[in-house]
Amino acid sequence: MTADGSYHHGNLRAALLERAEAVLTASGAEGLSLRGLARDLGVSHAAPSRHFRDRQALLDALAVSGFTTLNARLRSAAAGGTDGADGAAGAAGPVGARLAGLGRAYVDFAVGHTALLDLMFTVKHADDSSAELRELGHESLLIVARLMEEGQRTGAVRPGDPVQLAQVAFSTVHGLATLAVAALLDDTPLSEAMELALEVLLAGLRPGR
């Protein structure tokens, strides 16, 4: 037991971020405050300031944490990993199958962490966003672009700018996730819509015959 309840210096920061995402999901960014998090976790009002200088620093850290998690899942899928949740890579398979895995990993994250993803993009595109955050956000795109390049080398993906192809792929899966979150898929199950979207996307990425 420490002066901050049951939290030691090393895990209070993680607990603050975990609780912050829960509040973000329930109440939006406007519901977040360092004092509120301290109250929720049963620590002193001053405890969060040891990790985050102010509320904006907390939001920035949430965005960094979100992109770090998302990128780990995307890397796992790009490498052929079977468990995108922990970033563990498995044996690489066909590029098409790994691109489909990337799409599923992104939709799973986007639907499961909707409020966090919105915050990630909002903070990343702010005029005063940090270099770390911008790099992490760009890395998400580059993970897909690098797999597009690999597919081009092996003849599995059509010629073209790999970054632009990655942007098109992202727009497809992000759009699908947005429709799912807004309950605009009507009676179509998300899994069914996702597989159809990936089938159409991959067909368009294959070289013309």
N, C-alpha and C positions, 0 to 999 in steps of 0.2 A: 504494500500500500504506500502510495506517495502522497504528496501534498495535493495532487490533482486526482484524488480518488484512486481507482485501480489502474490508471493509465501511466505507463512509463514514458519517458521522453521519446523513445523510438516508435511507439505505436499510437500515441495521441494524434499525431498528424494523420495517420491512416484512418483512424476512427473519425476524425473531423471530416475528412474527405468522403468517407462512406456515408456519414450522417448528412453531409451537405448534399450529396446526390439524392438521397431519399427526400429531403426537404424540397430540392429543386423539382423533383418529379411530382410531388404533391401540391406545391404552392407556387412554383415558378421562381425565377431568380429574385423577384422582389420580396419573396418570403425568407431569403437568406440573410442572416446576420451572424457575426462572430459571437455576440452576446447570446443569441438564441441557441447556437450550437453548444456553447458552454453550458447553458442551462439544460439542454437535452441530454448532454453526456454527464452531467453532474460534476463538472470541474469548475474551477474559479473563473471569474469573468476575464482575468488576465491571461489564462492559460493558452487560448488560441493565438494570441498575439505573439507568442514565442515562435510560432510557425508561419503565421500570415500577418503581415504588417497592417493590412486593412482588408475590407470586403473585396476589393478588386483583386488583390493578391490571391484571395481564396478562389475567386472565379477563374483566374488565370491558371491556378494549380489544378482546378477541376478539369479545365480544358486540356491541359498537358497530360493529366492522368488518362483522360478519355482517349486522346489520340494515341497514347502509348499502348493502351489496351487494344484499340482497334488495329493498330499497325501490327501488333503481335499476332492477332488473329489472321490478318491478311497475309502475313509472311508464312504462317503455318499452312494456309490454304495454297499459297503460291508454290510452296515446297512439296505439296502433296500430303500434308499432315492430315490425319483423320480427326484430330481434336482441335478445332480452331479456338476453343475457349482459353487454352493455356499457352498458345504459341508454340507448342511442341511440333517439330517438323518430322515428317515421315518420309518414306521413299517416294521420289518423284515419279509421277505418272504422266500420261499424255497431257499435252498443253491444254487441250479442250476441256478435259476433266478438271484440271486445276483452275482454269478460268471460271468454270461453273462453280467450283468450290469457293473461289473468291467472291462470286456473286452471292452465294448463300451466306457466307460469313458476314458480308456487309449488311445484307437485309436482316439477318439475325441480330446484329448489333444495333442497327437503326431502329428496329421495332422494339427491342428490349430496353433501349436507352434513349428514347425519343427526346426527352427534355435535355439530356446531357449532350446529344448530338447537335441540337439546335444551339446550345450554349457554345459548343466547340467551334462551330462555324461563325457565330456572332463575334466571339472573342478573337478568333484568328483574323477576321477581316476588319477589326477595329484599327483605327489609324495608329494607335499606340501599342499594337500587339508586339510581343517579344519576338526576337529572332528565333528562339527555341520553338515557340509555338508555330511560327510560319514554316519552319523546317519540318516539324512533325506533321503538319497538315499536308505539305507538299509530298512528303515521303509516302503518304497513303496512295497518291496518284502514281508515284514512281514505282511502287511495288507492282502495280498492274502494268505499267508501261514496260518494265523489264521483262515481265512474262510475255507481253505482246512481242517484244524483240526476239525472245527465245522462240516463240511460235513462228515468227517470220524466218528465222534461220533454218528451222526444220520444215518449212513449207506448210505449216498448219494454220498460219494467219496471213491474211492478205497484205500486200505492200501498203505503205503509208506511214505517216508520222505516228510512232508508237504512243506518244503522249496524247495526241488527238484521239486515237483509237481507245486509249484508256479513259479519256473524258467521256466518250460516247458510251462506253461500258458502264461507267459510274452513273451517267444520267439515266440509263435504263433501270438499274437496280435501285437507285435513290428514288426515282419516280415511283417505282412499284412500292417501296417501303412507305412513301408518303401517302399513297392511295390506301394502303393497308391501315396505317395509323388513323387516317381520317374516316375509316369504315366505308370507303368508296368502291370496294371490290364486290359489293352486293353479296350474292350467294356463292361467289367463287372462293374456295379456300385459298389462303395465302400460298400454301405449298404447291397447289396446282397452278396458280397464276405464276409463281416463281419459276417452276420448271418450264412452262410455256415461254415465258420471257427469255429464259436462258437458251432455250432451243432456238428461238428466233434470232437472238443476239449472236450466238455461235455460228449459225448458218450465215449471217451477214459478215462475219469475220473471216470465214474461209475464203481462200483464193478462188477466183472465178475459174470455171472449167471451160 
